[in-house]
Amino acid sequence: MKNLLIIGARGFGREIYNLALESIGYGTEFTIKGFLDDKKEVLDGYDGYPSIISSVENYAVQSDDVFICALGDVIYKKHYVDILQAKKAHFINLIHRSATIGKNTNMGIGCIICRNVNISCDVTIADFVTFQPFVTIGHDAIIGSCCHLNTYSFMGGFSQLEN
């Protein structure tokens, strides 16, 4: 069993913690180890969350660790992902059980697929893409790396979104 570390313990990080509890693989492939964040006090006043273990910069990657980046700002997402990848960190995809993913969809690493997302067939998704709830992606769409599609976003068939 792998130990999931969530990068970012602020609002979106807490949402991703709750998503992870309802995602494919929770309890069978991974459990949640905690958060990586440089501000230890951001969880003060919030009950029921795992602790902040370290900052990204100071964390020593363990062999049974896996990671997901819960940062909404794509510039910071790329920055912290790059730091951990340089440390040989392994990223997983978090996919909520209610998501629908069509045939022949190719997905990179570190993707977050929230509740009620509908991804059609023959879609190409690069690394570290976030799909907020109720996003719909049409057939043959191509989505570049580090993209963040907000709630109720729609991409039609054959559309493309760059990195």
C-alpha positions in Angstrom: 0.0 0.0 0.0 1.3 3.4 -0.9 1.2 6.6 1.2 -0.4 9.6 -0.4 1.0 13.1 0.3 -1.1 16.0 -0.8 0.9 19.1 -1.9 -0.9 22.1 -0.4 -3.0 22.1 2.8 -5.1 25.2 2.2 -8.7 25.3 0.8 -8.1 23.2 -2.4 -5.8 20.8 -0.5 -8.6 20.1 2.0 -11.0 19.5 -0.9 -8.5 17.1 -2.5 -8.2 15.3 0.8 -11.9 14.7 0.8 -11.8 13.7 -2.8 -9.1 11.2 -2.1 -11.3 9.5 0.5 -13.9 8.9 -2.3 -11.4 8.1 -5.1 -10.7 4.8 -6.9 -7.9 3.0 -5.0 -8.4 4.6 -1.6 -7.9 1.9 1.1 -6.7 -0.7 -1.4 -3.9 1.0 -3.3 -3.1 4.0 -1.1 -3.8 5.6 2.2 -3.3 9.3 3.1 -0.1 10.1 4.9 -0.6 13.9 5.2 0.1 17.3 3.6 3.2 19.1 2.4 2.9 22.9 3.0 5.3 25.5 4.1 2.8 27.1 6.4 2.2 24.8 9.4 -0.6 26.9 10.8 -3.0 26.7 7.8 -4.9 23.8 9.3 -5.4 25.6 12.7 -9.1 25.5 13.4 -9.8 22.7 11.0 -10.6 19.3 12.6 -10.2 15.8 11.1 -7.4 16.4 8.7 -4.0 14.7 8.6 -1.1 16.8 9.7 1.3 18.9 7.7 4.5 16.8 7.6 6.9 19.1 5.9 7.4 21.7 3.2 7.9 20.4 -0.3 11.5 21.8 -0.3 12.5 19.9 2.9 10.6 16.7 2.4 12.7 13.5 1.8 10.8 11.3 -0.6 10.2 7.7 0.8 10.0 4.6 -1.4 6.3 4.0 -0.5 5.2 7.6 -1.1 3.0 8.8 -3.9 1.9 12.4 -4.5 -0.9 14.6 -5.8 -0.6 18.4 -6.3 -3.6 20.3 -4.8 -2.6 23.8 -6.0 -5.1 25.7 -8.1 -2.6 28.2 -9.5 -0.9 26.4 -12.4 2.3 28.3 -12.1 2.8 27.2 -8.5 1.6 23.7 -9.4 4.4 23.3 -12.0 7.0 24.8 -9.6 6.3 22.3 -6.8 5.8 19.4 -9.1 9.2 20.1 -10.6 10.8 20.2 -7.2 9.4 16.8 -6.3 10.1 15.2 -9.6 13.7 16.2 -9.2 13.6 14.1 -6.0 12.2 11.1 -8.0 8.7 11.5 -6.5 5.9 9.4 -8.1 2.6 11.0 -8.8 -0.8 9.3 -9.0 -4.1 10.2 -10.6 -7.0 10.8 -8.2 -10.3 9.8 -9.9 -13.6 10.1 -8.1 -15.8 7.0 -8.3 -18.6 9.0 -10.0 -16.4 10.1 -12.9 -17.0 8.7 -16.4 -14.0 8.2 -18.6 -14.6 6.9 -22.2 -12.8 4.3 -24.2 -9.4 5.0 -25.6 -8.7 8.0 -23.3 -5.0 8.5 -22.6 -4.1 10.2 -19.4 -0.8 11.4 -18.0 0.3 11.4 -14.4 -0.8 13.6 -11.5 -4.3 14.3 -12.8 -7.2 15.1 -10.5 -10.7 14.2 -11.7 -13.4 15.3 -9.3 -17.0 14.3 -8.8 -19.4 13.9 -11.8 -16.8 14.6 -14.5 -17.6 13.2 -17.9 -14.7 12.6 -20.3 -15.7 11.2 -23.7 -13.9 8.7 -25.9 -10.5 9.1 -27.6 -9.4 12.1 -25.4 -5.7 12.9 -24.7 -4.9 14.4 -21.3 -1.4 15.4 -20.4 0.2 15.4 -17.0 -1.1 17.3 -13.9 -4.5 18.3 -15.3 -7.3 19.2 -12.8 -11.0 18.6 -13.7 -13.3 20.3 -11.1 -16.8 18.8 -10.6 -19.2 18.6 -13.6 -16.6 19.2 -16.3 -17.5 17.7 -19.6 -14.9 16.8 -22.3 -16.0 15.9 -25.8 -14.5 13.2 -28.1 -11.0 13.5 -29.5 -10.2 16.6 -27.3 -6.5 17.2 -26.4 -5.6 18.8 -23.1 -2.1 20.0 -22.4 -0.1 19.7 -19.1 -0.9 21.6 -15.9 -4.3 22.8 -17.1 -7.1 23.5 -14.6 -10.7 23.2 -15.8 -13.1 24.8 -13.4 -16.6 23.6 -12.5 -19.1 23.3 -15.4 -16.4 23.8 -18.1 -17.0 22.2 -21.4 -14.7 21.3 -24.3 -16.3 20.1 -27.5 -15.1 17.3 -29.8 -11.7 17.9 -31.4 -11.0 21.0 -29.3 -7.6 21.6 -27.9 -6.2 23.3 -24.8 -2.5 24.1 -24.7 -0.1 23.6 -21.8 
